């Protein structure tokens, strides 16, 4: 608790799904000076926007959570935008932060940075053994360049930046937009809406055979802040749960928890994405004492309850 009260902190993406929880947790930890740059005032893809933001906030620490991101469909439709926007935000922010004398950046990467056929569980040392899964490679590679930059800047300039690799996040206030949501909010929306309308079936992309790992947003926020407080090395660190579930089993669990009684129709003509995902989470536990606390069933139930409470 003594770490944050005297720190000036910038949280990029602080108004987003993860960012709001991180900001809330910072306040719980006593942080009194939190700056959230909004894109309408500070375009972090542009040098001028970054420089003005740093001049206004004068941060000691930057938590770089901002990202242009979406599910498989959004990635397929926007590979250029996802690559450019994420790359320019990250690279420009780290360079200008270095020049401005910022003491530390926590850069958030993505599990999409891992090679398509990474041995399971994914170990941080395997990040470079192959090319990412094609549908989200531009996004994953843009984020992975932050790791390259972070390590290069530490080597040449002694700049303190760290790089975290979270698995897919979920929780209340997630993105439930059909055009860009990830699998958990997409499935919750389909099931809850089907119950409300009396629909007899829902359609889900892929075969259902792919596996995923999910991290509740509150756990992710806690991991990020623990790393900010305690971790100062160049090696990347996974944030996850060491729990793997097939999309079919995920869908069945959401069907159960939402009370949907209809049929799931699997559209095997659509991509599954990466075949498997499960992280080795031992480094995070060893280096800064992070382990996930919220069980998957509990987290799903909270997320479903939140969505049900929203105006239909």
C-alpha positions in Angstrom: 0.0 0.0 0.0 3.0 2.4 0.5 4.0 2.1 -3.1 1.3 4.1 -4.8 0.4 7.2 -2.7 3.2 9.4 -3.9 3.2 8.2 -7.6 1.8 10.0 -10.6 0.3 7.3 -12.8 -0.9 7.4 -16.4 -3.3 4.6 -17.4 -3.8 4.4 -21.1 -7.0 2.7 -21.9 -8.1 3.6 -18.4 -11.7 4.1 -19.4 -11.9 0.7 -21.0 -12.9 -2.7 -19.7 -9.7 -3.6 -18.0 -8.6 0.0 -17.4 -11.6 0.8 -15.2 -10.8 -2.1 -12.9 -7.1 -1.1 -12.8 -8.0 2.5 -11.9 -10.4 1.3 -9.2 -7.6 -0.9 -7.7 -5.1 1.9 -7.9 -7.4 4.0 -5.8 -7.9 1.2 -3.3 -4.1 1.1 -3.0 -3.9 4.8 -2.2 -2.9 6.2 -5.5 -4.0 9.9 -5.6 -2.7 11.1 -8.9 -4.2 9.1 -11.8 -4.4 10.5 -15.3 -6.5 8.8 -18.0 -5.8 10.1 -21.5 -8.8 10.1 -23.7 -8.4 9.5 -27.4 -10.5 12.5 -28.4 -7.9 14.8 -26.7 -4.7 12.8 -27.0 -4.2 10.6 -30.1 -1.5 8.3 -28.9 -0.8 7.1 -32.4 0.7 10.6 -33.0 3.9 12.0 -31.5 2.1 15.3 -30.7 -0.6 13.6 -28.8 1.9 11.6 -26.7 4.1 14.6 -26.0 1.1 16.7 -24.9 -0.2 14.0 -22.7 3.2 13.5 -21.0 3.5 17.2 -20.5 0.1 17.4 -18.8 0.4 14.3 -16.6 4.1 14.2 -15.8 3.9 10.6 -14.8 6.3 8.5 -12.8 4.7 5.3 -14.1 2.7 4.5 -17.2 0.4 1.5 -17.3 -0.1 1.0 -21.1 -3.3 -0.9 -21.4 -4.8 0.8 -24.5 -5.3 -1.4 -27.5 -7.3 -1.7 -30.6 -8.7 -5.2 -30.3 -11.5 -7.6 -31.1 -12.5 -11.2 -31.8 -11.6 -13.3 -34.8 -14.1 -11.5 -37.1 -12.8 -8.0 -36.2 -9.2 -9.2 -36.6 -9.9 -10.6 -40.1 -11.6 -7.4 -41.2 -9.1 -4.9 -39.7 -5.6 -6.5 -39.9 -4.0 -3.3 -41.1 -5.7 -1.0 -38.6 -5.0 -3.4 -35.7 -1.3 -3.6 -36.7 -0.7 0.1 -37.3 -2.7 1.5 -34.4 -1.3 -0.8 -31.8 2.3 -0.6 -33.1 2.3 3.2 -33.3 0.7 3.7 -29.8 3.2 1.4 -28.1 6.4 2.4 -29.9 5.7 6.1 -29.8 4.7 6.0 -26.1 7.8 4.2 -25.0 10.2 6.4 -26.9 8.6 9.6 -25.6 8.3 8.3 -22.1 12.1 7.5 -22.2 12.8 11.0 -23.4 10.6 12.5 -20.7 12.3 10.7 -17.9 9.3 8.4 -17.0 10.6 6.0 -14.3 8.7 2.9 -15.5 6.3 1.5 -18.1 4.2 -1.6 -17.7 3.4 -2.7 -21.3 0.5 -5.1 -21.8 1.0 -7.6 -24.6 -1.4 -10.4 -25.7 -1.5 -14.1 -25.8 -2.0 -13.6 -29.6 1.7 -12.9 -29.7 2.5 -16.6 -29.2 3.2 -18.9 -32.2 0.2 -20.8 -33.6 1.6 -24.1 -32.5 3.3 -23.2 -29.2 3.8 -26.3 -27.0 1.2 -26.4 -24.2 1.5 -24.9 -21.6 2.9 -21.8 -23.3 6.2 -20.8 -21.7 7.6 -17.2 -22.2 10.8 -18.6 -23.7 8.7 -20.1 -26.6 7.5 -16.7 -27.9 9.9 -16.8 -30.9 9.6 -20.4 -32.1 7.1 -19.7 -34.8 4.5 -17.4 -36.4 1.3 -16.4 -34.7 -2.1 -17.8 -35.7 -3.0 -16.1 -39.0 -6.3 -14.4 -38.1 -4.8 -12.3 -35.3 -1.1 -12.2 -36.3 -1.0 -8.5 -37.2 -2.3 -7.5 -33.8 -0.2 -10.1 -31.9 3.0 -9.0 -33.7 2.4 -5.3 -33.2 2.1 -5.9 -29.5 5.1 -8.2 -29.4 7.2 -5.4 -30.8 6.7 -3.7 -27.4 8.8 -6.6 -25.9 11.5 -6.1 -28.4 11.5 -2.3 -27.7 11.4 -2.8 -24.0 14.4 -5.1 -24.0 16.4 -3.0 -26.4 15.7 0.2 -24.3 16.7 -1.5 -21.1 19.9 -2.7 -22.7 20.9 0.6 -24.3 19.3 3.3 -22.0 18.7 1.5 -18.8 15.0 2.3 -19.2 12.7 0.4 -16.8 9.9 -1.2 -18.8 8.3 -4.6 -18.3 6.1 -6.7 -20.6 3.1 -8.8 -19.5 1.2 -11.4 -21.5 -2.4 -11.9 -20.3 -4.7 -14.6 -21.6 -8.2 -13.7 -22.8 -9.9 -11.5 -20.2 -13.6 -11.6 -19.2 -15.9 -10.1 -16.6 -18.6 -7.5 -15.9 -18.6 -4.6 -18.4 -16.8 -6.6 -21.1 -17.4 -5.7 -24.7 -20.7 -7.4 -25.7 -20.8 -5.8 -29.2 -21.6 -8.5 -31.8 -19.1 -6.9 -34.2 -16.1 -7.0 -32.0 -16.6 -9.1 -28.9 -14.6 -12.1 -27.8 -16.0 -15.5 -27.2 -17.3 -15.3 -23.7 -19.3 -12.1 -24.0 -20.5 -13.2 -27.5 -21.8 -16.5 -26.1 -23.3 -14.9 -23.1 -25.2 -12.4 -25.3 -26.4 -15.1 -27.6 -27.7 -17.3 -24.8 -29.3 -14.6 -22.7 -30.9 -12.9 -25.7 -32.2 -16.3 -26.9 -33.8 -16.9 -23.5 -35.4 -13.4 -23.7 -36.8 -13.9 -27.2 -37.6 -17.6 -27.0 -35.2 -18.5 -29.8 -34.7 -22.3 -30.2 -31.1 -22.2 -31.4 -27.9 -20.1 -31.5 -25.1 -20.2 -34.0 -21.4 -20.4 -32.9 -18.3 -20.1 -35.1 -15.9 -23.0 -35.5 -16.0 -26.6 -34.5 -15.8 -26.0 -30.7 -12.7 -28.1 -30.5 -10.2 -25.3 -29.9 -9.2 -24.6 -26.3 -8.8 -21.4 -24.4 -7.7 -20.1 -21.1 -9.5 -17.1 -19.4 -8.6 -14.7 -16.7 -11.1 -12.7 -14.7 -10.6 -9.0 -15.1 -10.2 -8.3 -11.4 -7.4 -10.9 -11.2 -5.7 -9.4 -14.3 -5.8 -5.9 -12.7 -4.2 -7.3 -9.5 -1.5 -9.0 -11.5 -0.7 -5.9 -13.4 -0.3 -3.8 -10.2 1.7 -6.5 -8.5 4.1 -6.5 -11.5 4.3 -2.7 -11.4 5.2 -2.8 -7.7 7.6 -5.7 -7.7 8.9 -6.6 -11.1 11.8 -4.9 -12.9 13.3 -7.3 -15.4 13.3 -7.6 -19.2 11.9 -11.1 -19.4 8.2 -11.2 -20.4 5.7 -12.6 -17.9 2.5 -14.6 -18.5 -0.7 -13.7 -16.6 -3.2 -16.5 -16.5 -4.8 -19.3 -14.6 -3.2 -22.5 -15.9 -6.8 -23.7 -16.8 -7.8 -24.9 -20.3 -11.3 -25.4 -21.6 -12.6 -26.3 -25.0 -15.0 -23.9 -26.7 -17.6 -26.7 -26.7 -17.3 -27.1 -22.9 -17.3 -23.3 -22.5 -20.5 -23.0 -24.5 -22.1 -25.8 -22.5 -21.3 -24.1 -19.2 -22.7 -20.7 -20.4 -25.8 -22.5 -21.6 -26.2 -24.0 -18.1 -25.6 -20.8 -16.3 -27.9 -18.7 -18.5 -30.7 -21.2 -18.6 -30.8 -21.5 -22.4 -32.7 -24.6 -23.4 -32.1 -24.5 -27.1 -29.6 -26.0 -29.5 -26.1 -24.8 -30.5 -25.4 -24.9 -34.2 -21.7 -25.0 -34.9 -20.6 -23.3 -38.1 -17.4 -25.3 -39.0 -16.9 -23.1 -42.1 -15.7 -20.4 -39.8 -12.2 -20.5 -38.2 -11.4 -21.9 -34.8 -8.4 -19.6 -34.4 -5.4 -20.9 -32.4 -5.8 -24.6 -31.7 -4.9 -24.5 -28.0 -4.1 -22.0 -25.4 -2.9 -22.5 -21.8 -0.1 -20.6 -20.1 2.7 -21.6 -17.8 2.1 -19.2 -15.0 5.0 -20.1 -12.8 7.1 -17.0 -13.6 4.4 -14.6 -12.3 4.1 -16.5 -9.1 7.8 -16.6 -8.6 8.7 -13.1 -9.5 5.8 -11.1 -8.0 3.6 -13.5 -6.2 0.6 -13.5 -8.6 -1.9 -16.3 -8.7 -5.5 -16.0 -10.0 -8.1 -16.2 -7.3 -11.5 -16.1 -9.0 -12.8 -19.5 -10.1 -14.0 -19.7 -13.7 -17.5 -20.7 -12.8 -17.8 -17.8 -10.3 -16.4 -15.3 -12.8 -18.8 -16.5 -15.5 -21.8 -16.2 -13.1 -20.8 -12.6 -12.2 -20.4 -11.7 -15.9 -23.8 -13.2 -16.8 -25.5 -11.4 -13.9 -24.0 -8.1 -15.0 -25.2 -8.6 -18.6 -28.7 -9.6 -17.5 -28.9 -6.4 -15.4 -28.3 -4.2 -18.5 -31.2 -2.6 -20.4 -32.2 -5.0 -23.2 
